[in-house]
Amino acid sequence: MNTSLYISSGALQAFQQKLDTASNNVANVDTNGYKRKDHSFSEILANQINNQGRLDLEKGRLTPNGIRVGYGTRTGLTQLDVSQGQAKQTGNPFDLMIQGKGFFQIGYPSGETHYTRDGNFQLSVNPNQPGSYHLVNANGGFLLDQNGKPIVLDDQYKVSINPDGQIMLKNKAGVETEFASGQRVGLVDIQNPHILQADGDNEFSIDSGALPNGQGAANYVRLMNAGESQISSGYLEGSNVDLTKEMADLMTAQRSFQMNARAVSYADQMTGIANNILK
């Protein structure tokens, strides 16, 4: 068995995944609310070969007894980096940025709930109630309130959202009042962000396959109280990707990929030579 061939081919797969992760981060450097992913490696189990008792074969040995033979590396864990992105001022009152932890809840008619940090919302006419609007994102999902219901706004009032997420109304006389139902933007804290799976379009859902047996999304998703995190109206959160670091990681992974590709080629040549000798 050509161990070097298996070690190098396994490393090729791991570094290909690293290249894919870094490339995806670079591609989303300007995506609102995007959270970069960090790719790590882990060593495959190694064997310990003891040489004691074989003194006839160990004469002149300069290294310590015992040889540790490894079998390469593999993808360890792809983690989601939830650190804060840079603020971008837009002036649009329905552009919302979370300062601190938490995610917006996005609901769909199918009953699915997704999570995102992208706070780019706009008004959409509510077909079931003339003169009222929903707040929706670019994918058509509804921004949910603290009760998990789509936020409904009345066109008779000028709407603003305070830092606690509370929806404030201003009537035609300019008097500002709190929303009658106490409606506020519902932020949730996901205690372990690594159970999130990307659903595309900068949204996440809970990966049921990553949950321990007997536990569901409710065990990890907690509705946040008002004031735990601040909401800035008229701002969007930028990506937390550091382009300089990602490009450096990309170049390092590319060089490592090339080195292991060359090692696979050498191992294949050695196998061919051994086969010819046996013939």
C-alpha positions as CSV (number, residue, x, y, z in Angstrom):
1,M,0.0,0.0,0.0
2,N,1.4,3.4,-1.0
3,T,0.7,5.4,2.2
4,S,2.1,8.7,0.7
5,L,-0.5,8.5,-2.1
6,Y,-3.4,8.3,0.4
7,I,-2.0,11.0,2.6
8,S,-1.5,13.4,-0.3
9,S,-4.9,12.7,-1.9
10,G,-6.7,13.2,1.4
11,A,-4.9,16.6,1.8
12,L,-6.0,17.6,-1.7
13,Q,-9.6,17.2,-0.7
14,A,-9.1,19.1,2.5
15,F,-7.3,22.0,0.8
16,Q,-9.9,22.1,-2.0
17,Q,-12.6,22.7,0.6
18,K,-10.4,25.4,2.2
19,L,-10.1,27.1,-1.2
20,D,-13.9,26.9,-1.7
21,T,-14.5,28.4,1.8
22,A,-12.0,31.3,1.3
23,S,-13.3,32.0,-2.2
24,N,-16.9,32.2,-1.0
25,N,-15.8,34.7,1.7
26,V,-14.0,36.8,-0.9
27,A,-17.1,36.8,-3.2
28,N,-19.3,38.1,-0.3
29,V,-17.0,40.9,0.9
30,D,-19.7,43.4,-0.1
31,T,-22.8,41.4,1.0
32,N,-24.8,43.0,3.7
33,G,-24.8,41.1,7.0
34,Y,-22.6,38.3,5.6
35,K,-20.7,36.2,8.2
36,R,-17.4,34.7,7.1
37,K,-16.7,31.0,7.5
38,D,-13.4,29.7,9.0
39,H,-12.1,26.4,7.8
40,S,-10.0,24.2,10.1
41,F,-8.1,21.0,9.7
42,S,-7.6,18.0,12.0
43,E,-5.0,15.2,11.9
44,I,-6.1,11.7,11.0
45,L,-5.2,9.1,13.6
46,A,-1.5,8.0,13.7
47,N,0.2,4.8,14.6
48,Q,3.0,4.5,17.2
49,I,5.7,2.1,16.1
50,N,8.0,1.0,19.0
51,N,11.6,0.0,18.1
52,Q,12.8,-1.2,21.5
53,G,13.9,-4.8,21.5
54,R,15.2,-4.7,18.0
55,L,18.7,-3.5,18.8
56,D,20.2,-5.4,15.8
57,L,18.3,-3.1,13.5
58,E,18.8,0.1,15.5
59,K,22.6,0.3,15.7
60,G,23.8,3.8,15.2
61,R,20.2,5.3,15.6
62,L,20.4,9.0,16.5
63,T,16.7,9.6,17.0
64,P,14.6,8.5,20.0
65,N,13.0,5.1,20.0
66,G,9.5,5.1,18.7
67,I,8.2,6.3,15.3
68,R,4.9,8.1,14.9
69,V,3.4,7.5,11.5
70,G,0.6,9.8,10.5
71,Y,-2.0,9.3,7.8
72,G,-2.5,12.9,6.7
73,T,-5.1,15.5,7.4
74,R,-8.8,16.1,6.8
75,T,-11.4,18.8,7.1
76,G,-12.0,19.4,10.8
77,L,-14.7,22.0,11.3
78,T,-16.1,24.9,9.2
79,Q,-17.1,27.5,11.8
80,L,-19.3,30.6,11.4
81,D,-17.7,33.8,12.5
82,V,-20.5,36.0,14.0
83,S,-18.3,39.0,14.8
84,Q,-19.8,42.4,14.1
85,G,-19.5,43.9,10.6
86,Q,-18.9,47.5,9.7
87,A,-21.8,49.9,9.8
88,K,-23.0,51.5,6.5
89,Q,-25.3,54.5,6.7
90,T,-28.2,54.5,4.1
91,G,-30.7,56.9,5.5
92,N,-33.6,54.5,4.7
93,P,-35.7,54.1,7.9
94,F,-36.4,50.5,7.1
95,D,-32.7,49.5,6.8
96,L,-32.0,48.0,10.2
97,M,-28.6,47.0,11.7
98,I,-28.2,44.8,14.8
99,Q,-25.5,46.1,17.2
100,G,-24.5,43.1,19.2
101,K,-25.6,39.5,19.1
102,G,-28.9,38.3,17.6
103,F,-30.6,37.5,14.3
104,F,-33.7,38.8,12.5
105,Q,-36.5,36.3,12.1
106,I,-37.8,35.9,8.6
107,G,-41.1,34.1,8.0
108,Y,-42.4,32.5,4.8
109,P,-46.0,31.4,3.8
110,S,-44.8,27.8,3.9
111,G,-44.3,28.2,7.7
112,E,-40.5,28.1,7.6
113,T,-38.5,30.5,9.7
114,H,-35.1,31.6,8.6
115,Y,-32.5,33.8,10.3
116,T,-30.4,36.6,8.9
117,R,-28.2,39.6,9.9
118,D,-29.1,41.3,6.6
119,G,-31.5,44.1,7.7
120,N,-32.4,45.5,4.2
121,F,-36.2,45.6,4.4
122,Q,-38.8,47.4,2.3
123,L,-42.6,47.9,2.5
124,S,-44.8,45.5,0.7
125,V,-48.6,45.9,0.3
126,N,-50.7,43.5,2.5
127,P,-53.2,42.0,0.1
128,N,-55.4,40.9,2.9
129,Q,-55.8,44.3,4.5
130,P,-56.0,47.4,2.3
131,G,-54.0,50.3,3.5
132,S,-51.5,48.2,5.4
133,Y,-48.0,46.9,4.7
134,H,-45.6,44.2,5.6
135,L,-41.9,44.6,6.0
136,V,-40.2,42.2,3.7
137,N,-36.6,41.4,2.6
138,A,-35.3,40.9,-0.9
139,N,-36.4,37.3,-0.9
140,G,-40.0,38.1,-0.1
141,G,-39.8,36.9,3.5
142,F,-41.7,38.7,6.2
143,L,-39.9,40.4,9.1
144,L,-41.4,38.8,12.3
145,D,-42.2,40.5,15.6
146,Q,-41.6,39.2,19.1
147,N,-44.6,36.9,18.8
148,G,-43.3,35.3,15.6
149,K,-46.0,37.1,13.5
150,P,-45.3,39.3,10.4
151,I,-45.1,43.0,11.2
152,V,-48.1,44.9,9.9
153,L,-47.9,48.7,9.4
154,D,-50.7,51.2,8.8
155,D,-50.3,53.8,6.1
156,Q,-52.1,56.3,8.2
157,Y,-48.9,56.8,10.3
158,K,-45.3,57.6,9.8
159,V,-43.3,54.7,11.2
160,S,-40.0,54.7,13.1
161,I,-38.1,52.0,15.0
162,N,-36.3,52.9,18.2
163,P,-33.0,51.2,19.4
164,D,-35.0,48.6,21.4
165,G,-36.8,47.5,18.3
166,Q,-40.0,49.1,19.4
167,I,-42.2,50.3,16.5
168,M,-43.3,53.9,17.0
169,L,-46.0,55.7,15.1
170,K,-46.4,59.4,14.4
171,N,-49.8,60.7,13.4
172,K,-50.6,63.5,11.0
173,A,-50.4,66.0,13.9
174,G,-46.8,64.9,14.5
175,V,-47.6,63.2,17.8
176,E,-45.5,60.1,18.3
177,T,-47.0,57.1,20.1
178,E,-46.0,53.5,20.8
179,F,-47.6,50.9,18.5
180,A,-50.9,50.0,20.1
181,S,-50.1,46.3,20.3
182,G,-46.6,46.9,21.7
183,Q,-45.2,45.3,18.5
184,R,-41.4,45.3,18.2
185,V,-38.9,43.7,16.0
186,G,-38.3,40.1,17.3
187,L,-34.6,39.3,17.6
188,V,-33.4,35.9,18.6
189,D,-30.2,34.6,20.1
190,I,-28.9,31.4,18.7
191,Q,-26.8,29.9,21.4
192,N,-24.7,27.7,19.1
193,P,-24.3,29.4,15.7
194,H,-22.6,26.3,14.3
195,I,-25.9,24.5,14.1
196,L,-27.0,27.0,11.4
197,Q,-27.0,25.8,7.8
198,A,-26.8,28.2,4.9
199,D,-30.0,28.3,2.8
200,G,-28.7,30.7,0.2
201,D,-29.6,34.4,-0.3
202,N,-27.8,35.2,3.0
203,E,-30.3,33.3,5.2
204,F,-29.9,30.5,7.6
205,S,-32.0,27.8,9.2
206,I,-31.5,25.2,11.9
207,D,-29.7,22.1,10.7
208,S,-31.7,19.3,12.4
209,G,-29.0,16.8,11.6
210,A,-26.6,18.8,13.8
211,L,-28.9,18.6,16.9
212,P,-28.4,16.0,19.6
213,N,-31.1,13.3,19.8
214,G,-34.3,14.5,21.5
215,Q,-33.6,18.2,21.0
216,G,-35.1,20.6,18.6
217,A,-34.6,24.2,17.4
218,A,-36.5,25.5,20.5
219,N,-33.6,24.3,22.6
220,Y,-31.1,26.6,20.9
221,V,-33.2,29.6,19.7
222,R,-34.1,32.1,22.4
223,L,-36.2,35.2,21.9
224,M,-34.2,38.2,23.1
225,N,-35.6,40.8,25.5
226,A,-35.8,44.4,24.5
227,G,-32.5,46.2,25.1
228,E,-30.2,43.1,24.9
229,S,-29.0,44.3,21.5
230,Q,-29.5,47.7,19.8
231,I,-31.1,48.2,16.5
232,S,-29.9,51.2,14.4
233,S,-32.5,52.4,11.8
234,G,-31.0,53.9,8.6
235,Y,-27.9,51.6,8.8
236,L,-26.9,48.3,7.3
237,E,-24.3,45.9,8.7
238,G,-21.6,45.2,6.2
239,S,-19.7,41.9,5.8
240,N,-17.2,40.9,8.5
241,V,-14.8,39.6,5.8
242,D,-11.2,40.9,6.1
243,L,-10.2,40.9,2.4
244,T,-6.4,41.0,3.2
245,K,-6.6,38.0,5.5
246,E,-8.8,36.0,3.1
247,M,-6.5,36.6,0.2
248,A,-3.5,35.5,2.3
249,D,-5.4,32.3,3.3
250,L,-6.4,31.7,-0.3
251,M,-2.8,31.9,-1.5
252,T,-1.6,29.7,1.3
253,A,-4.2,27.0,0.5
254,Q,-3.4,27.2,-3.2
255,R,0.3,26.6,-2.6
256,S,-0.5,23.7,-0.3
257,F,-2.9,22.2,-2.9
258,Q,-0.2,22.5,-5.5
259,M,2.4,20.8,-3.2
260,N,0.1,17.9,-2.5
261,A,-0.8,17.5,-6.2
262,R,2.9,17.2,-6.9
263,A,3.2,14.6,-4.1
264,V,0.4,12.6,-5.6
265,S,2.2,12.6,-8.9
266,Y,5.5,11.4,-7.4
267,A,3.7,8.7,-5.4
268,D,2.0,7.5,-8.6
269,Q,5.4,7.4,-10.4
270,M,6.9,5.4,-7.5
271,T,4.0,2.9,-7.7
272,G,4.5,2.5,-11.4
273,I,8.2,1.8,-10.9
274,A,7.5,-0.8,-8.2
275,N,5.0,-2.5,-10.5
276,N,7.5,-2.7,-13.3
277,I,10.1,-4.2,-11.0
278,L,7.7,-6.9,-9.9
279,K,7.0,-7.8,-13.5
